Amino acid sequence: MLRSIIVRTVDFCTRRAWPVFLLAVLLTGASSIYAVRHFGINTDISHLISSAVPWRQREIAFDKAFPHRQNMILVVVQTPTPELTKRAADALAQRISERTDQFRSVRQPEGAFFEQNAFLFASTEDVGRTMGQLTEIRPLLGMLTDDPSLRGVMKVVSFGAGGARAGRMKLDDMTRPMTMLADTLDNVLNEKFASFSWCVLLSGKAETRELRRFIEVDPILDFGALEPGGSATNAIRQAAAELKLASDFGARVRLTGPVPLADEEFATLEEGALLNAVLTILAVLCILWLALRSARIIIAVFISLAVGLAITAALGLMMVGAFNMISVAFFVLFVGLGVDFGIQFSVRYRSERHEKDDLSEALRSAAAKAGLPLTLAATAVAAAFLSFLPTDYRGLSELGQIAGVGMIVAFITSITVLPALLKILNPPGEPAPVGYAALAPVDRFMERYRIPIVFMTGAVTLIGAPLLLQLRFDFNPVNLRSPKVESVATFLELRKDPDAGVNAIEIIAPSLTEATAIAGRVAPLPEVSRTMTLQNFVPEGQTEKLAQIRDAAKALEPVLNPTRVSTRPSDEENVGALNAAADSLMQTAGEEKGPGAIAAKRLAGLLSQLAKSSPELRARAERALIDPLMTALDDLRGVLRAQPITLQNLPKDLVRDWMTPDGRARLEVVPKGDPNDNEVMRGFARAVLAVEPSATGAPVSLQEAGRTVVNAFLQAGFWALLSITILLWIALRRFGDVLLTLVPLLLAGVVTLELCVLIGMPLNFANIIALPLLLGVGVAFKIYYIMAWRAGRTNLLQSSLTRAIIFSSLTTATAFGSLWFSSHPGTSSMGKLLALALVCTMAAAVLFQPALMGPPRDKEKLAKEERGKAEAAQAKAGEDRPS
């Protein structure tokens, strides 16, 4: 009955070819318009897992509690000195905060609060030592605040040289400041970027955190655009360019955070996509030409494929709203698998056309012979994909939903639109048989040695089975992103900094008291580096530290806030000060050979050279020295005004980061060890979860996502095999025939995974879709062979069926190969594993399954009947022979 329905459908579409074609054009146009208007890709990898999973529910609850942390742009400003970093970050934050059309809020986590109270977070010993140093250099500070110019700096240099000559200090003790000043002036004279750091001069070195500042930006996103944050990020980059941060501050401004990561993820997918698509289409056309040898048939197959793709895209968007990073691969899957139905039908048509000159009759005969295998193959492939619907891996679930529907669409267009187009285009007849006569020796070899072939293939597969124990699962989503893009590269850099808290575990407690109690239980774990709650922003020992700061403030107040300041010097006065400082240094160095003398002579030479240079160079030197001086003095005035910190007077934006309006408190737990080591992160997550099961964050997601995905594939694999087995049983009615279809499929899957281990390819969120694809493609190929074998066909390798399967595989491999060359690492790995799975599947279908099946049963039955007749004839002849 099914064969009759397919034949009548093809016959109907052939007789009414033009109306069918026009209806297909209308459906394609409507589907294309819908797909273009509603097209969208959700690049958030966290959404690939169902929100019903407990650990995802904890993530979602955390996101709802602190929503401002989700749609955020993190601007990272880095310069050569702490002073430049502060000035550049302040200027950029001020500029972008004026763009209320693009940003809801702009804040610096290291803002005025931390600048003013920085010393309260240091140890009491460090505060006392620093305040003592500041008090000791009060005379030098007085010179600089009285005369903040190039002349004033030269006075300090002369004062230091004079002190060394007078024996109040050693010249060697001045080596570092003289070297720093000489390096700055050397850059000025060579017209390189130059800036002197007074903070580094005082502290001895600059920590990484002092050279880097963060600006947290809450952008206004345009969700109608493919890159919702594109306008906001462009505004930030434009502001940085207008402020000349790179040239004037030596600043490097980078963007990361959820918004840039998502936008650049899509941009990476888009990069080179058009070129890949064009090259793929050309390659597919070439393969179709080799398979079909007729431009008219190729046009018919291509149009049929385009109709199905447009309809599937529209249906997919209707079903899921927006594609995700996994489901967007349905385009390639549809081309790779959908074209298989077109090739199978067309090659069968060519074979029939060789025997029948009438086109309509050839199409009807092709439908009668290929319709049932095509239907069974399409249904099995759809069932394989739809088996992923009930899993918690939402990315694959949506792909299965779209691809499953797409296979049905591809099958329908292959028996409706394709025959109609063949009738309209009326390709010429086939003068020669369609097949591979050259493979006849291979057919004979496989028939003769089928038992050794089956035994050796099974033995090799079993020998390699222990490799499966070494199969790696890399479910770290960061590894699916391109490390070349700015947002990812910046994220990876920040991940190495424990202070950034990128790989931290987050816990929400009902109150700050309970958060502090949980921190007390978690902190002793060997896997934990530190814990943070809002309570940590209230420093200990404030009374003693504030007393030390106030004592220093009393001593430095007259110096830092002088009642009068010297008039600005003229260029001639600066030249005089430069020469005087150079002379003083040379006199002090004298004939000494130590490091201090060497540094003094070098600095003296550069001062003399600067004195002889242009006024513009001297002005540039003054900016390099005085601009950071003014920043450092302002910061010093600020820290000397530190006030007691309590939970009540903490800044509101800081409190918002750590507590919700209803009083719930956030606890941050930072890991110890290599943040790039997945096993370290898994161990960290297990240890914290054992103490506090409500924990969430990236390390928890890393562990739980891996478990969820593995369980999803085990579950989906079970349902896929069960549904395909039931389907095959209904169609084939023989358990042995079902096994003959499934055994090569399972063999191809095992070999694929074994090869993954041998070539060092781990499974990940993206490439793991090759496994359901293996079920889909493998079942289709093997069904074609089993149906032909059941029909009594022999010499399968030299038949038109093998021609169709080989060229279908080549077309699919080309489509998947386009993914391999993607700029996106996750998509590229997907293409690699898809290609590997396809090779294994085709080899199992073409080289193993015919040997496994052996000669057709009908032939065996016929041979038995013939032998029986011969024996009966011989017996009768013996009875009739005279005794």
Secondary structure, 3 states (H helix, E strand, C coil): CHHHHHHHHHHHHHHCHHHHHHHHHHHHHHHHHHHHHHCCEECCHHHHCCCCCHHHHHHHHHHHHCHHHCCCEEEEEECCCHHHHHHHHHHHHHHHHCCCCCEEEEECCCCHHHHHCHHHHCCHHHHHHHHHHHHHCHHHHHHHHHCCCHHHHHHHHHHHHHHHHCCCCCHHHHHHHHHHHHHHHHHHHCCCCCCCCHHHHHHCCCCHHHCEEEEEEEECCCCCCCCCCHHHHHHHHHHHHHCCHHHHHCCEEEEECHHHHHHHHHHHHHCCHHHHHHHHHHHHHHHHHHHHCCHHHHHHHHHHHHHHHHHHHHHHHHHHCCEECCHHHHHHHHHHHHHHHHHHHHHHHHHHHHHCCCHHHHHHHHHHHHHHHHHHHHHHHHHHHHCCCCCCCHHHHHHHHHHHHHHHHHHHHHHCHHHHHHHHHCCCCCCCCCCCHHHHHHHHHHHHCHHHHHHHHHHHHHHCHHHHHHCCECCCHHHHCCCCCHHHHHHHHHHCCHHHCCCCEEEEECCHHHHHHHHHHHCCCCCEEEEECHHHHCCCCHHHHHHHHHHHHHHHHHHHCCCCCCCCCCHHHHHHHHHHHHHHHHHHHCCCCCHHHHHHHHHHHHHHHHHHCCHHHHHHHHHHHHHHHHHHHHHHHHHCCCCCCCCCCCCHHHHHHHECCCCCEEEEEEECCCCCCHHHHHHHHHHHHHHCCCCEEHHHHHHHHHHHHHHHHHHHHHHHHHHHHHHHHHHHCCHHHHHHHHHHHHHHHHHHHHHHHHCCCCECCCHHHHHHHHHHHHHHHHHHHHHHHHCCCCCHHHCHHHHHHHHHHHHHHHHHHHHHCCCCHHHHHHHHHHHHHHHHHHHHHHHHHHHHHCCCHHHHHHHHHHHHHHHHHHHHHHHHCCC
